[in-house]
């Protein structure tokens, strides 16, 4: 698991180049793995974290132990954002293709931005088991937006 | 006829609404997808009321479930067919256990929970007043005071249907 976290950080660092990234960050919190209900927030566990980077054209790539997703960021004037995405999901039942929707709100920005998000996922494994994990996280973003 | 009259009466003040129904699947966080009936009413001001009904029955028990939410819905920026909503919602479970009680009959229990409703939908226009709608709704239920740990119960539904603008 530590290697997965290293990989996530390496990916974030790579795409954080000012020329490429518009926004990048990491969020951690509570994760529901499709086995009844979510666990309490565990910031010590790498599996709770999600790293993402958003390009200038609003394309968003999200990496976590439970998913690899590509989506599009829709920013509202109210500092809320929505990210519909599709990719590969995993939860307690297995893994397979699926979709994700992330609903977030940015609290404030001062060099870094603090935000919270609710993320839901829906997919299916090849054996037709449901992949329906979800997460509630708080995160920190770096953005080079002027 | 009466709906047409109502529509004409409301149009001078710029008020319109959409009513629709459809079907899909719902899951209550127990890894099972159940078929459901999804109905909604949405005003032109973005107020959305949606109810998702599902049920199951077997030799041991029968359960009827209603997942409802009242939300504010808004188009995603620069999109005419994608919408997101935020609001409050509730789940009602009515469970009848098919066992014979000492005094006779079966035992019935009603349980409920409320929380934050979030949703995303795709609603292309099919005709002058006809819209298709694919809705993906979720309800995050804080279990008591443990919201401080970010732990939430979760239910979500995915449904497709047709709506009519009045």
Interface residues (C-beta under 8 A of the other chain):
Chain A: X29 X30 X32 X34 X35 X36 X37 X38 X39 X40 X41 X74 X75 X76 X80 X82 X84 X92 X93 X99 X101 X103 X118 X120 X122 X129 X130 X132 X134 X136 X137 X138
Chain B: X27 X29 X30 X31 X32 X33 X74 X76 X77 X78 X79 X82 X84 X86 X116 X118 X120 X136 X138 X140 X143 X146 X149 X150 X151 X152 X153 X154 X156 X158
